[in-house]
Amino acid sequence: MPPSLSPARRRTRFSTLLEKHREFLPELFIVSDVNLTAPTAATIAIEARHARESGLPAARGGWRWVPKLSVTSHGEVCPRCEEALNS
């Protein structure tokens, strides 16, 4: 069995893992956006806020609030919906 990691080392490894997969986190957590900050306390904190506080536009017909909407024949959609419509 490997030796136990210190709490600080676990936080660092977890933060590194989150950063590595940053672009996939909104899909994983089923949210519009994820902001990561370096852990400074003894624990890693998670904060959730409504996306309208971010100032991002809401995609019509969907739940995502994204930095940029794409104009299609179906109206303004998020990039993920645009990709699905074009496939």
N, C-alpha and C positions, 0 to 999 in steps of 0.2 A: 504494500500500500504506500503511495507517495506521501511525503510529509505534508502536513497541513500548511496552507498559505496563510499569511497574516491578513487581518481585515483590510489593511491598506493595500496590500498586493492584490487581493480579490477585487477591490474597487477599481484598481488600475486595469486589471485584466478585463473586467466587465465593461469599463468605459472604452477600452480599446476595441472590444468586440462590437459595441454599439456604434462607435465611429466607423469601423470597417463596413458596417452594413447600413449606414445612415440613409441611403437612398431608398431602402426597402422598409424602413421603420413605419412610415405612414400606413402602408398596406398591412403590415404585421399588427399594428395597434388599432387599425381601422379608424384612423384620424386623418385630417387634412394635412397636418404639418407636424414635424417633430424638431424641436430645438435641443441640442445637446450642450451642456456646459460641464466643465471639469469639476469633478467632485472635490469639495474642500472640507467637508465635515466627516464625521464618523460613519455616515450612511449616505447612500445615493437617494436623492429625493425625486419624486415625480410630481409634476404639476400639470393639471389639465385646465384649459380655458376654451371658451367657445371661439370658433374660428373667426367670427365677425370682429373680435378684438384685434386680430392680426392685420386687418385692413385688406385682406385678400378678397378678390371677387368670388362669388358663389357660382358654381356651374349650374345652369338650368337643367332640371330633370335628374339631377344627381345630388349627392351629399357632400361632394368635395369642394373645398375652397382652395384655389390654387393661385400661384403668382401670375399666370397668364392663361387666358382662355383662347381657344381656337374657334374661328368663325367657319361654320360648315353649313350645308344645306339644311341641317337639322337645328340650326341655331348655334349659340355659343356653348361649347362643350369643353371639358377638361382634356388634357392630352391623352389620358388613358381611354376615354370614350372616343376621341377622334381616331385613335389607333384601331379600336374595335370596329368603328364604322367603316374604316378604309380597308379592313381585311376581308 
